[in-house]
Amino acid sequence: MTAETATGTGMEKKQPKRKRNHTGATHLAGYVFISPWLIGFLLLTLWPIAQSFYLSFTEYSLLEDPVWTGMDNYAKILSSDATFTKSLSVTFLFVLFSVPLKLFFSLMVALALNKSIRGMNIYRTAIYFPSLIGGSIAVAALWRNMFGLDGYINQVLAWFGIEGVGWISNPDTSLGTLILLNTWQFGSTMVIFLAGLKQVPQELYESASVDGAGKVRKFISITLPMLSPVMFFNLVLGIIGSFQTFTSAFIITKGGPINSTYMYAMFLYEKAFKHYQMGYASALAWILLTIVAVLTIINFMASRYWVFYESDGGKTK
């Protein structure tokens, strides 16, 4: 072997080492750049989650050290707490009606706004605007004034000779006002639907027109299948968000009348910050997490039968 060959071989052996060093430095630089987020995630998200899980097995009142009680909190919640059952049933009823209504109205509005006409951007902005302030205390207070016994809704009904009712103070209609508020705040869902409509190939509608398909047929056979991934996304987020409803019920109805709007999040809040039963409230939070997780898994399992993915050539597998 010549000296030149030996030198070349030695250089070839050194190159991978330099490459590995360069790769390691690149990875280190990447970790340095994401370190603020990583530290925040560990300290402000992961650690509180772990603490909450631990506290759910304890009796803790903020004023004293937590005392380990095992499964006592969960056993009491699931076996003898009537308020838990009531709040959970109210929340399920709220989710059952508000999520489909919100999806329906947001889709209908998105279809109406999916036009190429003058000033359409202004209309889209005006319709989306309520979502920018959605969930705020100001909106909840406004809604309370609108549906009160002397509110704006009853004043408008009086113009037509219709006697109004106490929409908020009546247990038969109080939950409906919260469902209506949640449906009214459809802006974000509408924007996502609108983005999905923009991705539907126009060639499909043109081919359907050649075959003589009408608007209804196009909507059922083209629009809905192509929008099914977006609909699935909005459905999952809608369920998760509805189970966490708190501000509207707390400000508008205070959970009344007769606990007809006593949401699960209100029950959890009062146990934690009114009665200072932090261990009990932590157990309630983990039960809520479990319920939402189970419903999400069920939705993912059911999605294979109705969600259409073009990359798979049809429904999910």
N, C-alpha and C positions, 0 to 999 in steps of 0.2 A: 504493500500500500504506500503510495507517495505521500509526501508532506502536504501537498495541496489537497489530496483527497481526505487525509486525516483532518486537516483544518476545516474543510467543508462539512465533514461529518460532525465535528464538534460544534460548529455553528448551528447545524440543524438540530442538535440536541438542546442548545440553549434557547432557541426560539420558542418552543412550547412553554418554557418556564416564564419567559417575559410575557407571553400571552396570558398565562394564568395570573401573573401579578397584575397585569393591566385589567383583566376581568374582575379580580378581587377589589381593586381600587374603584372600579366603576360601581360595583355593588355597594361598597362602603359609602361612596358619594350619594348613591340613591337612598340608602338608609338615613344618611344625615339630612337629606332634603325632606324626607317624610317623617323625621323624628318629631316635629311639633304635633302633627296629627296623631302619630303613634302614641306619644306620651299622653295626649289628651284622651285618646280612646281608652288607654289602660287605666288612667286615673279617674276619668269622668264618666266612663261607660262600663267597662268590664268590671272594675272594682266595686262600684255601686251595685251592679247586678249580683255579684258574688255575695256582697254583704246582705242584700235583700233576701237572697235564698237562705242564708244562714239565719237571719232574723225571723224568717217565717216559721222556724222551729223553736222559737223562744218566746218568752213573755218579756216585752220591752216597752217601757213607757217614756223614754227619753230622759227621765229624771233619775233612773237607777240603771245599774248594769243589767244587761240581758240575762235571763235565766232560762236554761235549756229545758224545754218541755216536750220535745219530740214531736209527735204527730197530733198533739192536743188541739192546736189551732185548726188544723184541717178537719179533724173529727168533729169539732164543735160547729164549724161552718157548714159541713155537709150533712150533719145529722139534726141539729137543734136550732139553727139560726133561721127564723122565719123571714127576717129582713133580707137575708142573702137570697132566698128563693124569690121574694117579691121583686127585688131590684134586678135580678137576673131575668125574670120573666118580662119585666117592663123593657129591659134593654133588648131582649130577643125580639119583642114585638116591634120596637122602634127600628131595629135593623131589617126585619122582615118587610116592612113597608117602605122605609126611607131609601134603602139602597136601590131596589128596582125602579122606584119613581124617579130617583135622581139619574139613573142610567137612561131611562126612557126620555125624560125631558132634555137632558144634555145631548142625546143623540138626535132628537128632533130639531133642536136649535142648531146643532152642527150641520145638519142637512140643509137647513134654511140658509145658513151663512156660507155654505159652500157654493157660492155663486160668483161670477165675474161681472159685477155691476159697479157703477160709480159710487164711491163713498162706503164700500163694504167694510173697509178697515175701521172706519169710524163706528159702524154698527157693532163690529166684533169687540172693539175696545169698550164701548158702552155696556154691552152685555156681560163682558168679563169683569168689569169694574167691581161689582158687589163681592166677588171672590177675594179681592185684595183686602177687604175689611171683614171678610167672613170669619165667624168664630170670635169676634171681638166683643167686649163688654158693651160698646156703644150700639152695635147691631142688636144684641140681646135686649137692651133697654128700649130701643126703638120698637122691636117686635112686641114687647110687653105693653107699650103704649098703644100700639095698633090694635091688639086683640083684647084689651081690657074692656070692662063693661061700658065705659064711656070713651072707648077708643075710636080710632078712625074707621075701622071696619064697620062697627055698629052705626056710626054716623052716616056712612054711605048707604047702608041698608035702610036707614030711616028715611032717606030720600024717596025710596020706593015703597014706603009703608010697611016695611018688614021690621018686626021687633027683634032686636039683637039679643044675644045671650052673653054671659060671661065666659068667653071662650077659654080663658086661662083658669078661671075658678070652677069650671064645670069638669068633673072627672071624666065625662064622656067625650070631651073635645080637647082637653088640655094636651094630651099626648099628640093629637093631630096637629096642633099649632107648632110643636117642635119638629114633627115630621115635615111639615110645610116649610119651615125655616131651613132645614137641612136640604130639602129639594131645591129651594130657591138659590142656594149657594152652589150652583152646578158649573160655575165658570171654568174651573180647572179641568173637570171631567170633559166639558165641552171642547176645550182647546185640544185635549188629547184625541178626542174623536175627530176633530177637524183635521188634525195632522194625519190621522189614519186615512181619512177620506182622500186627502191629497195624494196618497200613495197607491190608490186603486187605479190600475191602468185603464185609460179611457178606451183603449181598443176593445176591452171586454164589453163595454156598453155599446160601442158601435157595432160589434158583431151581433149582440143581442137584438139591436134595432133592426138589423138586416133580417134576422130570423123572425121578426114580428113581435118581439117581447115588449110588453108595456112597462110603465113605471113600477107598478107593484111587483111584477115578475122580476124586473132588474134588481129591485131592492132585496127581494127574498133570495134570489139565486146568485147575485153578484155582490151587492153591498154588504149584506150580513156575513156571508162566509169570509170575505176579505177583511172585514172589521173584527172578526171573532177574536184574534189575539189582543187587539186593543180593548175589546169589551171584557175579555178575561182579566186583563191588567186592571182596568177600572173597577171591576167587580171585587177583586181581592183587596185593593186599596180601600174601596168603599166600605167593605165589611170591617176591616181593621179600624178605619177611622170612626165608624159609627159606634163600635163597641167602646170607644174612648170618649164619647160625647159627655161633656161636663158643663162647659160655660153656659150654654143656652138653658139647660135645665136648672142650673144653680141661680142664674140671674132672673129668668122669666118666671119660673114656678116654684122655686125652692124645693122641688121634689113633690110638691102637692098638686092638687088637693087629694087627700087620702092616699098619699104615696103613688098616685097614678102616673107621675113622671119621675119617680125616684130611680134615677139611673145607677148602674153599677159603679160608675166612676164616682158618683156622689157618695155612695155608701162607703167606698174605699177611703175617700177624702175625709169624711167625718170620723171614721174609725182612727185615722192617722193623726189628724190635726185638731179634732174637736174632743175626742176621748183619749187621745195620746196612747192608743193601743197599736204601737208600731209593728210589733210582731204579728198581730192579728191582721193588720192592713197588708203586711208583706205577703202573708199567706193568701189573702184575697187577690193581690196582684199576680201571684204565680198561678192561681186558678184561672184568672182571666187570660193570662198568657197561654195556658194549656188549651183553653176553649178556642181561642183565636187560631192557635197552631193547628188544632184538629180540623177546624173548618177550612183552613187554608190547604191542608193536605187533601181533604175531601174534594175541594175545588180542583186541585191539580190532578187528582185521579180521575175526576169526571170530565176534565177538559179534553181528554183524548177522544171523547165521543162527539164533541161539538166545536172544538177549536181547529180551524183550518190554517195550516202552515204551508205556504207555497213552496218552500224549500224541500219539504217532505213529500210533495206531490199530493197532499191530501191532509187528512186528519192526523193528529199526533199519534205516535206509536207507543 
